[in-house]
């Protein structure tokens, strides 16, 4: 069997749904998750070592993905991303075991490619022809690209104030793009109405169950790179939280398969100080977050005032003895420049926030010096020209020399 | 043996040099090439199948690379890039066997990462501590990133008019960056002077022999992906021409090893109509090109009026019954938007030029409909916001709906 997908389940009310027809949210309003026949999978595959010889792409984990047939895969060359040792930066913060999962090497330059690859492929397999979504940027870039690759129509609504480069990506991969004079919540309302009236499929964050399955492969790759062991700590920049939920889901599935030890890594949800609803809820030990008013941060990917999957993020933090940390924009930008200078990686502000959080948690003793720490860089820094504060050293005339 | 590098040789006057000390240009002024002990390599490795089980990175070909020891590798996760079938676009131009090597997935978003990874690693291995180069953009991005990763200093001089995003990349990966009120030739003169006076190493295009070895891996990956056979045609966007020279060098080395058939693919050098010195020289059947005055094109990576390695590019075209084609900017931009819409890949204008050339050569009958054609997309389109001509369909108020 190519996929061991069995059914769809609600993580809030436990209602189940048919996996062979398109599904949106649960009747109770919660996001739905894909479930697999793990007993059958365990009987069919000798162990996770079976993945090793396969091509270096997220599709190597197809048994744990929802796409039913190999010919349904939609690919733009979504490579396995590296788990880079950050030795100089790690030593500077007293964490020689610091690793960074660099998702900037995926098509469209961000981790959103994972959700889009699997989400689009499964949508097409289920007979869907037209997708729609609101976005602040990178998700739109990825879904536009994969929808075009699959031959599906993609309708995007983007706030007028959203960054320019993802807008270009949507346009240049053929999306039907409208801007709105408002926030992503306004874009969401417009998409919601269009979806109801025109029969398009709503591909918004967590409003369909398959994007998260793509994100899950981030966790599968991390665990495979570490020899099917968990690191001690995983730091994830949390906006909608889909990646964290996905990595945690990967962990639980692997544990249920008996392919990973029971000890979980401590999950750390990293947010921007200007938009930290998960951090607030965690500090108050609540099960859900509250809407964060007037949110603002340079890290636009984690500017999400209230996430649909907040309860799943918080559950992962509590179950793994994790925590949640808010980082101010100044610290984010300082860390972004420092990792670039010391390690040569130009990462996005969201990724830089996880490194700043590692630094702080090490300083506070929450992370021990000998622990293996994985920070997730969700995308390439090049798409954030608005965040660059550095200047060239000199502007020379033709007859001048480089100053000493 | 990790590397079978034996010596350095001049492709123009055949002078040889020691490979264990840093080398620049030949005494005769020509660029130098690395030579390998292919007899010893043939005896040591059973065949190219030996590469198959190795990690999916350009370093898998280490026997054919100049870096002497595994611990000298400098890595930012330079994955093997995909050879994407472009079925819809290919069928639209009567070329169902059209493939695109997508180099936009490399660190810093372009094929320049290959040359930088190998060039920087070898420079460090030879004891060099400070590098300098003039650049119009992507080479500077890549060399800054890899130099930082290696802990080397990188001095860059960039024309003030060069695109903004590569400038940001240089700054954000810690390069010592100066701008000049002039062209890349002015930047080159300033770097040349600094190199002489301060003992920095000149890493300009083809002024050291190892960048080309990194670019060679593009060819090795193409041939491996095709089962160690050559395609019928390879189209390469030609500025400095290092990639084409590298792919051709890979071919000849593999043929000498007996690992590839004697039949070579026809190499096509694709240039912009506003900067086509190689095309002009090819049409006049000359061995070298002449300086192209007042060059101009939206594809800044191939805005090179006179390449140091022009004679090597022309040699590859003549030896393989290839050709050279000039594409105007309008056709480049049209092709870029079309491949995005049909295939979901947002490629750079240089890459789009190769697809426009394939379309024209098919139309003229120079490429047959059943041939396997590899077009090289040298980088991601996202770094060229200046080239975007498309606009969103509508700007909506919050209370408006997506227009029909």
Interface residues (C-beta under 8 A of the other chain):
Chain A: X53 X56 X75 X76 X77 X79 X80 X81 X82 X84 X88 X102 X104 X105 X106 X107 X108 X109 X144 X145 X146 X147 X148 X149 X150 X151 X155 X157 X158 X160 X164 X165 X167 X168 X169 X171 X172 X173 X174 X176 X177 X178 X179 X180 X181 X182 X186 X189 X190 X191 X193 X194 X197 X336 X337 X340 X341 X342 X343 X344 X345 X346 X380 X381 X382 X383 X385 X388 X390 X391 X392 X393 X394 X395 X396 X397 X398 X400 X401 X402 X403
Chain B: X53 X56 X75 X76 X77 X79 X80 X81 X82 X84 X88 X102 X104 X105 X106 X107 X108 X109 X144 X145 X146 X147 X148 X149 X150 X151 X155 X157 X158 X160 X164 X165 X167 X168 X169 X171 X172 X173 X174 X176 X177 X178 X179 X180 X181 X182 X186 X189 X190 X191 X193 X194 X197 X336 X337 X340 X341 X342 X343 X344 X345 X346 X380 X381 X382 X383 X385 X388 X390 X391 X392 X393 X394 X395 X396 X397 X398 X400 X401 X402 X403
